[in-house]
Amino acid sequence: MNIRVGIVDDHNIICDGIRTLIEYHSDYKVVFQACSGNDCLTLIDKPENLIDILLLDIDMPGKNGYDVLQLVQERYYNIKIIFLTSYNDYEHFSRAMNFHVDGYLLKNGSFIELLSAIREVHNGLSFI
């Protein structure tokens, strides 16, 4: 079974790197990547872009991660969202928890942690 993933980050090198690493594993498939919250919302509305997990940066131009999180939760209750962020502070973490994000992962974590987060969130658990 493939776990279908969308990646949203305003740094192309982050998106490309994550995509390459994820697609190396046969049970993960990157369906789309976007460089902004607005682009994400356009892509996620397309029927061919059905995803299970959304890896989402917090700080982006236009709609930020919190804006996207809220809209995706309202429209697509079945999509699980993992914040992939460099913010390692209580304010951002607490806000994310108040928005009921499914996972919160720091960008300085390992690739193994990222795969674990995707798998655990996909299985209905939280990952912090």
Residue frames relative to the residue before (quaternion, step in Angstrom):
aa qw qx qy qz dx dy dz
M 1.0000 0.0000 0.0000 0.0000 0.00 0.00 0.00
N 0.3206 -0.7427 0.5589 0.1827 3.56 -0.89 0.94
I 0.2580 -0.6929 0.6474 0.1847 3.51 -1.14 0.75
R 0.2403 -0.7983 0.5432 0.0998 3.56 -0.55 1.22
V 0.0980 -0.8285 0.5503 -0.0359 3.51 -0.67 1.24
G 0.1565 -0.7229 0.6624 0.1186 3.52 -1.25 0.68
I 0.1729 -0.7826 0.5923 0.0821 3.59 -1.02 0.80
V 0.0155 -0.7930 0.6085 -0.0253 3.56 -0.87 1.00
D 0.2911 0.7127 -0.5893 0.2452 3.56 -0.58 1.22
D 0.4416 -0.7222 0.4677 0.2542 3.56 -0.95 0.82
H 0.6325 0.4625 -0.3487 0.5142 3.59 1.25 0.20
N 0.4171 -0.7473 0.4629 0.2307 3.58 -0.44 1.24
I 0.6431 0.5401 -0.3393 0.4237 3.58 0.94 -0.80
I 0.6098 0.5316 -0.3416 0.4784 3.59 1.12 -0.65
C 0.6714 0.4949 -0.2960 0.4655 3.59 0.83 -1.00
D 0.6855 0.4902 -0.2913 0.4528 3.58 0.82 -0.99
G 0.6642 0.5096 -0.3052 0.4539 3.57 0.95 -0.85
I 0.6640 0.4882 -0.3041 0.4778 3.57 0.91 -0.89
R 0.6367 0.5336 -0.3304 0.4481 3.57 0.94 -0.87
T 0.6630 0.5109 -0.3040 0.4549 3.58 0.86 -0.95
L 0.6918 0.4730 -0.2834 0.4662 3.57 0.86 -0.91
I 0.6605 0.5040 -0.3160 0.4581 3.60 0.92 -0.85
E 0.7132 0.4685 -0.2762 0.4422 3.58 0.81 -0.94
Y 0.5027 0.6287 -0.4235 0.4155 3.57 1.26 -0.18
H 0.6973 0.4172 -0.2474 0.5277 3.57 1.17 -0.60
S 0.4831 -0.7367 0.3998 0.2532 3.57 -0.65 1.15
D 0.7167 0.4454 -0.2831 0.4559 3.64 1.05 -0.46
Y 0.6470 0.4340 -0.3263 0.5353 3.59 1.26 0.40
K 0.0120 -0.7877 0.6159 -0.0050 3.55 -1.02 0.82
V 0.2728 -0.7350 0.5962 0.1729 3.57 -0.81 1.00
V 0.2692 -0.7896 0.5395 0.1139 3.55 -0.58 1.21
F 0.7867 -0.1279 0.0819 0.5984 3.58 1.03 -0.77
Q 0.1324 -0.7329 0.6526 0.1392 3.49 -1.37 0.25
A 0.1078 -0.7904 0.6029 0.0144 3.53 -1.08 0.83
C 0.3935 -0.7389 0.5101 0.1974 3.54 -1.18 0.68
S 0.7787 0.1729 -0.1275 0.5894 3.60 1.25 0.03
G 0.6437 -0.5155 0.3977 0.4022 3.52 -1.30 0.29
N 0.6344 0.5339 -0.3283 0.4525 3.57 1.02 -0.78
D 0.6492 0.5042 -0.3150 0.4746 3.60 0.96 -0.87
C 0.6177 0.5542 -0.3360 0.4455 3.58 1.00 -0.81
L 0.6900 0.4869 -0.2884 0.4513 3.57 0.82 -0.97
T 0.6170 0.5223 -0.3402 0.4804 3.59 1.12 -0.62
L 0.7042 0.4729 -0.2681 0.4567 3.58 0.87 -0.97
I 0.6734 0.5220 -0.3076 0.4236 3.58 0.92 -0.87
D 0.6201 0.5600 -0.3324 0.4375 3.60 1.21 -0.47
K 0.5978 0.5735 -0.3675 0.4227 3.60 1.21 -0.34
P 0.5227 -0.6786 0.4182 0.3023 3.61 -0.76 1.01
E 0.6617 0.5130 -0.3151 0.4468 3.60 1.05 -0.64
N 0.6753 0.4902 -0.2872 0.4703 3.60 1.27 -0.19
L 0.1659 0.8078 -0.5399 0.1686 3.57 1.04 0.80
I 0.0096 0.8088 -0.5862 0.0455 3.59 -0.75 1.07
D 0.4119 -0.6764 0.5571 0.2499 3.52 -1.37 0.38
I 0.7992 0.1561 -0.0163 0.5801 3.55 1.00 -0.97
L 0.1329 -0.7605 0.6308 0.0777 3.54 -1.07 0.83
L 0.1937 -0.7425 0.6335 0.0992 3.56 -0.73 1.14
L 0.0107 -0.8575 0.5049 -0.0980 3.53 -0.38 1.26
D 0.3418 -0.7071 0.5871 0.1960 3.54 -0.88 1.03
I 0.4648 -0.6780 0.4900 0.2902 3.59 -1.15 0.52
D 0.7969 0.3007 -0.1315 0.5072 3.56 0.71 -1.10
M 0.2312 0.7555 -0.5719 0.2207 3.55 -0.32 1.32
P 0.5693 -0.5715 0.4438 0.3903 3.59 -1.20 0.35
G 0.7515 0.3129 -0.2648 0.5170 3.58 -1.15 0.58
K 0.7960 -0.1487 0.1536 0.5663 3.56 -0.79 -0.98
N 0.3071 -0.7589 0.5447 0.1818 3.56 -0.75 1.03
G 0.7566 -0.4097 0.2653 0.4351 3.56 -1.30 0.05
Y 0.6406 0.5222 -0.3307 0.4556 3.58 1.02 -0.74
D 0.6295 0.5287 -0.3257 0.4670 3.58 1.03 -0.81
V 0.6726 0.4896 -0.2882 0.4742 3.56 0.91 -0.97
L 0.6206 0.5562 -0.3336 0.4407 3.58 0.94 -0.90
Q 0.6905 0.4867 -0.2846 0.4531 3.55 0.80 -1.00
L 0.6784 0.4854 -0.2950 0.4659 3.61 0.90 -0.87
V 0.6546 0.4961 -0.3198 0.4723 3.59 0.95 -0.81
Q 0.6467 0.5162 -0.3306 0.4538 3.61 0.93 -0.79
E 0.6611 0.5062 -0.3059 0.4617 3.60 1.03 -0.75
R 0.7686 0.3923 -0.1906 0.4680 3.58 0.92 -0.90
Y 0.8092 0.1790 -0.0337 0.5585 3.58 0.96 -0.87
Y 0.1621 -0.8483 0.4982 0.0767 3.57 0.35 1.24
N 0.6821 0.5165 -0.2878 0.4303 3.59 1.13 -0.55
I 0.5840 0.5631 -0.3853 0.4398 3.63 1.21 -0.18
K 0.2617 -0.7505 0.5919 0.1340 3.55 -0.86 1.04
I 0.1892 -0.8082 0.5541 0.0638 3.57 -0.97 0.89
I 0.1048 -0.7587 0.6424 0.0270 3.51 -1.00 1.02
F 0.2925 -0.7132 0.6067 0.1942 3.55 -0.81 0.99
L 0.0893 -0.7489 0.6562 0.0235 3.54 -0.89 1.03
T 0.1593 0.8419 -0.4698 0.2125 3.53 -0.03 1.34
S 0.4295 -0.6619 0.5416 0.2899 3.53 -1.31 0.25
Y 0.5286 0.6452 -0.4056 0.3738 3.59 1.27 -0.12
N 0.0095 -0.7982 0.5992 -0.0613 3.53 -0.45 1.29
D 0.4954 0.6317 -0.4443 0.3976 3.56 0.71 1.11
Y 0.6497 -0.5607 0.3624 0.3636 3.52 -1.23 0.58
E 0.6166 0.5792 -0.3545 0.3984 3.60 0.96 -0.82
H 0.7126 0.4300 -0.2618 0.4887 3.61 0.79 -0.98
F 0.6450 0.5240 -0.3268 0.4502 3.57 0.97 -0.84
S 0.6654 0.5048 -0.2979 0.4623 3.57 0.90 -0.94
R 0.6461 0.5117 -0.3210 0.4666 3.57 0.95 -0.84
A 0.6408 0.5236 -0.3202 0.4611 3.58 0.97 -0.84
M 0.6604 0.4960 -0.3069 0.4730 3.58 0.96 -0.85
N 0.6329 0.5243 -0.3318 0.4632 3.60 1.04 -0.70
F 0.6781 0.4496 -0.2746 0.5125 3.58 1.19 -0.55
H 0.4216 -0.7462 0.4248 0.2915 3.59 1.34 0.08
V 0.1458 0.7789 -0.5862 0.1684 3.56 0.87 0.96
D 0.4933 -0.6919 0.4502 0.2743 3.59 -1.07 0.73
G 0.8025 0.0198 0.0014 0.5964 3.57 1.17 -0.56
Y 0.1166 -0.7623 0.6342 0.0566 3.54 -1.21 0.59
L 0.0671 0.8174 -0.5578 0.1276 3.55 -0.34 1.28
L 0.3719 -0.7324 0.5298 0.2112 3.54 -0.91 0.95
K 0.5477 -0.6433 0.4371 0.3086 3.55 -1.07 0.80
N 0.6555 0.4926 -0.3370 0.4626 3.60 1.13 -0.35
G 0.4469 0.6761 -0.4572 0.3663 3.58 1.27 0.24
S 0.5972 -0.5805 0.4220 0.3582 3.55 -1.31 0.09
F 0.6354 -0.5165 0.4102 0.4015 3.53 -1.31 0.30
I 0.6000 0.5563 -0.3536 0.4534 3.58 1.09 -0.69
E 0.6330 0.5182 -0.3267 0.4733 3.60 1.03 -0.76
L 0.6334 0.5305 -0.3293 0.4572 3.58 0.99 -0.81
L 0.6667 0.4864 -0.3030 0.4765 3.59 0.87 -0.89
S 0.6395 0.5181 -0.3200 0.4693 3.59 1.00 -0.80
A 0.6419 0.5232 -0.3230 0.4580 3.57 0.96 -0.86
I 0.6488 0.5135 -0.3164 0.4640 3.59 0.90 -0.92
R 0.6844 0.4935 -0.2836 0.4557 3.58 0.83 -1.00
E 0.6983 0.4757 -0.2869 0.4514 3.61 0.80 -0.97
V 0.6582 0.4869 -0.3129 0.4815 3.59 0.93 -0.84
H 0.6229 0.5381 -0.3363 0.4575 3.59 0.99 -0.76
N 0.7103 0.4416 -0.2421 0.4918 3.56 1.11 -0.75
G 0.6478 -0.5769 0.3015 0.3957 3.59 1.24 0.34
L 0.5694 0.5752 -0.3924 0.4369 3.57 1.25 0.17
S 0.4489 -0.6318 0.5408 0.3270 3.55 -1.32 0.12
F 0.1389 -0.7746 0.6090 0.0990 3.56 -1.20 0.48
I 0.0664 0.7785 -0.6177 0.0892 3.53 -0.74 1.12
